[in-house]
Amino acid sequence: QVQLVESGGGLVQPGGSLRLSCVASTSTFVIYPMGWYRQAPGKQRELVARITSGGSINYADSVKGRFTISRGNAKNTVYLQMNSLKPEDTAVYYCNLVYRELGYWGQGTQVTVSS
């Protein structure tokens, strides 16, 4: 059983920044595909950014140039740096990890962008 714990969400004004963190219960020396998804009220969960075991990165078009996904020195950690936040970025953000072809999710962290 893999557990993921997200942190770093909160309330921020438009144009502001937040950094989300996710720590997995997997080994700190083994790299797994990880990513960030978000779900706004009344909408389906959508991909924000993901990073493969080989280091390839994909972003949703809506966040390109504003968000950056990265791994920590410990391989079970991933970050999402969010800059130039917009009200439409408001959502619950979930961390995802693929382990033995199964996807695991964290409990989510709320990000609210509002003045």
C-alpha positions in Angstrom: 0.0 0.0 0.0 1.4 3.3 -1.1 0.6 6.5 0.8 1.0 10.0 -0.5 0.8 13.2 1.6 0.4 16.6 0.0 1.0 20.0 1.6 1.4 23.6 0.7 -2.1 24.6 -0.4 -3.9 27.7 0.7 -5.5 31.0 -0.2 -3.6 33.3 -2.5 -4.4 36.4 -4.5 -4.4 36.4 -8.3 -0.9 36.7 -9.6 0.6 35.1 -6.5 2.6 31.9 -6.0 2.3 28.6 -4.1 4.5 25.6 -3.8 2.9 22.2 -3.3 4.8 19.2 -1.9 4.1 15.5 -2.1 5.9 12.8 -0.1 5.3 9.1 -1.0 5.8 6.2 1.4 8.0 4.5 -1.3 11.7 4.2 -1.2 13.7 7.4 -1.3 16.1 5.8 -3.8 13.7 4.5 -6.4 12.1 6.7 -9.0 8.4 6.2 -9.9 6.2 8.2 -12.3 4.5 10.9 -10.3 2.2 13.8 -11.1 -0.2 16.4 -10.0 -3.9 16.5 -10.9 -6.6 18.9 -9.9 -10.4 18.9 -9.5 -12.5 22.0 -9.4 -16.1 21.9 -8.1 -18.4 20.3 -10.6 -15.6 19.3 -12.9 -13.7 16.2 -13.6 -10.2 15.6 -12.3 -7.6 16.7 -14.8 -3.9 16.4 -15.3 -1.8 19.4 -14.3 1.8 18.1 -14.7 3.5 14.7 -14.5 7.1 13.5 -14.6 8.1 10.0 -15.8 10.7 7.7 -14.3 13.1 8.9 -17.0 12.5 12.5 -16.3 10.2 13.4 -19.1 7.7 16.1 -18.2 4.2 17.0 -19.5 2.1 20.0 -18.6 -1.6 20.8 -19.2 -1.8 23.7 -21.8 -3.5 25.8 -19.2 -0.5 25.9 -16.9 2.4 25.8 -19.3 4.9 28.6 -18.5 3.4 29.2 -15.1 3.8 25.9 -13.2 6.9 23.7 -12.8 7.0 20.2 -11.6 10.2 18.8 -10.0 11.6 16.0 -7.9 13.3 16.4 -4.6 16.7 15.0 -3.7 14.7 12.2 -2.1 13.2 10.3 -5.0 9.9 9.9 -3.3 9.2 13.6 -3.2 7.7 15.8 -5.9 6.9 19.5 -6.0 4.7 21.8 -8.0 5.7 25.4 -8.1 2.8 27.5 -9.2 3.3 31.1 -10.3 1.0 33.7 -11.8 -2.0 32.0 -10.3 -5.4 32.7 -11.7 -8.9 32.3 -10.2 -9.4 29.4 -12.6 -6.6 27.5 -10.9 -8.8 27.1 -7.8 -9.2 23.4 -7.1 -8.2 20.5 -4.9 -4.8 19.4 -6.1 -3.9 15.7 -5.8 -0.6 14.0 -6.0 -0.4 10.7 -8.0 2.2 8.0 -8.1 2.3 4.9 -10.4 3.6 1.8 -8.6 3.5 -1.6 -10.2 1.1 -0.3 -12.8 -1.4 0.9 -10.2 -2.1 4.6 -9.5 -2.2 5.9 -6.0 -3.6 9.2 -4.8 -3.1 11.5 -1.9 -5.9 13.1 0.1 -5.6 16.4 -1.8 -4.8 19.9 -0.8 -7.0 22.9 -1.5 -5.7 25.8 -3.6 -7.9 28.9 -3.7 -7.0 31.9 -5.8 -9.1 34.9 -4.9 -8.9 38.6 -4.1 
